[in-house]
């Protein structure tokens, strides 16, 4: 089978969306049967054909910034979006433009800055912003009972905005959460009570931005911080005396990664590529150029640079394993499809349609903690 590096080396622009208004593209999710969902800075969710990037419709209903989009795993015609307006909404992608089929809420004081759906399609979790300058929460709903209210709340594990919640790709009860308090927590929800469910607390030594599961058995955890730090931990070592850290850098911008010397200006995110058994990390330059890197115990290694695509900062990406294609979106309002041997119908880098009212990424000073194997914490009763 062709190696990952060979696949990436063949990538070029095959399609480019044509935005009608200046808006940031913040998050992207892939439905294997043919759709892309994109969250936008104007509080809407767009549906695109994944092969042509044709806009098929949009959903309106959120009143504040979105914090993600996720397709149902077992019912892929259902899409979820979370928002700072304190709701997670479920949409039927067979009916673009209709109102939300489901709405999940918690306390009126809660503003969500992250959410995710477990692999069993039974549990939704959202992370809140800090409330009353003191508390932040992980709130849970049973997806099968949208009108039943909250299933439970965890309240002791984070002390600042919960910037990411990420369920394990195979274990429906395993959850990771990251926060601007600097901590990345790992839970086993089958244990119920928060103090029993919390398996480990890792310290990013900064404001944790994004978290993703990686490794051959998804026993590793990647954390990217808001100040471009990168940390890769091996949770398979939890029951041993071996260190959890596989690789760590407090600022990836200081690493010499590019072919001509120098480094990236920012990190976009990471994704474990199951077919290639590699951890892909995407970084970029403020000019819009992208750099695809592999991350392992040796650090970061450049695989391929993609130039001439975006005109501004890239905010999101997703790898389509079946189509061997990369989709990227960013602050220039453009959605790009990169494929092996792709030839853009109208080549040439497009001008940015960056919104004048730029979104600012909030980051508070983090609290100092070391990583722990166990920690105390309220109860979640989940069947």
C-alpha positions, -999 to +999 in steps of 0.1 A: +000+000+000+012+034-009+027+052+021+013+083+037+042+105+025+037+095-011-001+102-008+005+136+006+032+145-019+006+141-047-019+165-031-029+196-051-060+218-052-089+200-069-118+222-058-123+256-041-155+269-026-168+303-037-180+321-006-208+347-009-199+366+023-169+371+045-171+346+073-146+324+092-148+286+086-142+272+121-149+235+122-155+208+096-170+173+099-172+145+074-202+122+066-186+093+048-216+090+024-209+124+008-214+155+030-193+180+047-206+201+076-189+234+083-195+258+112-192+295+104-185+326+124-219+340+114-235+313+137-247+292+107-239+256+097-232+249+060-236+216+042-213+209+012-209+180-012-175+165-002-163+159-037-174+192-054-177+215-023-210+226-038-231+244-011-262+223-005-278+243+022-274+258+056-289+257+091-298+288+112-309+287+148-278+295+170-275+330+183-239+329+195-205+315+182-204+278+173-180+254+191-182+225+167-201+201+144-203+163+147-222+137+126-240+109+143-219+077+139-248+052+135-274+076+119-252+097+096-282+117+084-282+134+118-258+163+125-251+180+159-238+215+165-229+232+197-228+269+206-220+295+232-258+302+232-260+273+256-275+248+232-265+217+213-288+213+183-295+182+162-303+187+124-316+163+098-292+167+068-319+153+044-338+185+050-314+215+047-327+248+059-352+233+084-353+240+121-334+218+146-350+184+152-335+183+187-323+209+212-303+201+243-300+227+270-286+230+305-285+258+331-293+292+317-259+305+329-240+279+308-222+290+277-207+261+257-172+263+243-169+226+234-190+195+228-188+159+214-209+128+208-197+094+220-191+066+195-222+047+206-245+077+198-259+075+233-242+104+251-236+141+244-212+161+265-206+198+265-180+219+283-189+253+296-171+286+299-162+296+334-192+306+355-191+333+382-153+335+379-150+302+397-168+272+382-168+253+349-188+222+341-190+191+319-227+185+313-242+153+298-274+143+280-288+110+269-292+114+231-321+089+231-341+111+255-338+147+241-367+160+263-355+144+295-331+172+306-296+167+319-283+132+326-256+146+349-229+172+356-192+171+365-181+202+384-149+196+402-123+187+375-117+220+358-116+256+371-117+275+338-133+273+303-135+237+290-121+243+256-124+207+243-143+175+251-134+145+230-148+110+233-127+080+225-133+067+190-139+031+202-148+033+239-181+050+244-173+056+281-139+072+277-137+110+276-109+135+275-114+172+283-090+202+280-093+236+296-077+270+298-067+260+334-039+240+317-053+206+326-063+177+303-085+152+321-093+116+312-125+100+325-141+065+325-178+074+326-188+039+334-175+045+369-203+071+374-192+094+402-168+121+391-142+113+417-141+076+406-144+084+369-114+107+367-085+084+357-057+109+351-049+146+349-021+158+326-007+193+327-002+212+294+016+240+313-005+264+293-041+270+281-052+237+264-068+243+231-075+211+213-073+174+223-074+143+201-070+105+206-042+088+187-020+057+186-026+022+173-052+014+200-061+051+206-042+049+239-023+082+232-036+117+237-024+148+217-029+182+232-023+215+214-022+247+235-034+282+226+002+294+226+013+267+200+026+241+225+023+204+217+021+175+241+017+138+232+010+115+262+008+077+264-022+067+286-012+031+283+014+039+310-012+050+336-008+018+356+030+018+354+058+040+368+069+050+333+065+087+322+033+095+303+050+120+280+060+107+245+069+141+231+064+177+243+073+212+232+062+244+249+062+263+215+062+245+181+070+279+165+105+276+178+112+243+160+130+243+127+106+223+106+104+237+071+126+228+042+141+263+040+146+266+077+122+283+102+090+270+116+052+273+115+033+303+128+006+283+144-009+248+147-042+239+132-049+205+148-040+168+148-057+136+136-048+100+139-048+084+104-060+048+110-050+034+076-015+049+077-010+044+115+004+079+117-004+110+137-009+139+113-004+174+127-012+204+105+005+237+110+005+269+090+019+303+082-001+335+085+002+338+047-021+308+043+006+282+035+000+249+052+025+223+065+016+186+070+037+169+097+040+136+114+043+135+152+058+106+172+084+100+200+110+117+178+090+149+176+075+167+145+087+159+110+076+178+079+059+155+053+046+181+028+039+218+024+008+230+006+011+265-009-010+287-031-043+277-015-055+298+014-049+336+018-051+337+056-051+316+087-065+281+084-088+271+112-099+235+104-091+204+084-102+169+079-087+139+062-110+118+040-094+084+041-117+068+015-111+096-010-075+101+000-083+138+002-077+167+025-103+194+032-092+227+048-111+258+058-101+291+073-104+328+080-104+337+042-139+321+040-126+295+016-131+257+017-104+238-002-103+202-014-068+188-019-065+155-039-037+136-056-033+150-091-060+176-085-063+204-110-082+234-100-106+246-127-097+282-120-062+281-106-045+308-086-047+319-050-079+338-042-081+370-022-092+367+014-127+376+023-117+378+060-143+395+081-135+429+094-147+419+129-121+392+135-128+366+161-104+367+190-094+335+207-099+339+244-071+327+267-068+332+304-037+326+325-036+289+334-032+273+368-001+253+375-006+216+382+014+185+377-001+154+361-018+130+385-029+094+382-061+100+402-080+130+414-112+138+434-144+150+420-200+147+416-220+119+400-230+109+365-253+079+364-250+066+329-264+032+318 
